[in-house]
Amino acid sequence: MWTIFLLIFLTVVFGIAAWLFFIWAVKSGQYDDPERPKHRMMDDDEE
């Protein structure tokens, strides 16, 4: 029975760690698109 509680605890810990890692990656700019600025001049901005 204690193994089930251990596995649930480890799952929660790894889930929280993954969520914190994802939040850190988003805030530090890891998901910014480096190709976007050079293609921005081709967008139509006329309204």
N, C-alpha and C positions, 0 to 999 in steps of 0.2 A: 504494500500500500504506500509505503514511503517513497517508492520509486516514481509513482504517479505524481505525487506532490513535487518531487524533485524535477521531473520533466516539465510540469506546468510552470514551476518557478523559473527554470532555465529558458523556457519559451518566452515568458513575459520579459525576462531580463534581456534576451537577445532582440526581442521586438522593440523594446524601448531604446536599446543601443542603436538599432538600425534606423529608427525614427530620428534620433538625435543626430546621427551621421548624415541623414538626408537633409535635415534642417540646416546643418552646418554647410553642406555642399551648396545648397541653394543660396544661402546668405553670403558665401564667399565667392559667388560668381562662377561656379563650376559648370552651370548649365547655360551660360551666355553663349550666344551664337557668334562665332568670330567671322563668319562669312556674310552676315547680314549687312554690315556697313557698306561694303563695296557693291552690293546689289540695290541699296536703297535709292540710288540716283535713277534707277530705271522705273521706279514706282510712279504712277500717276497720282498726283496730289491735287488735281484740279477739282473744284467743287462747282 
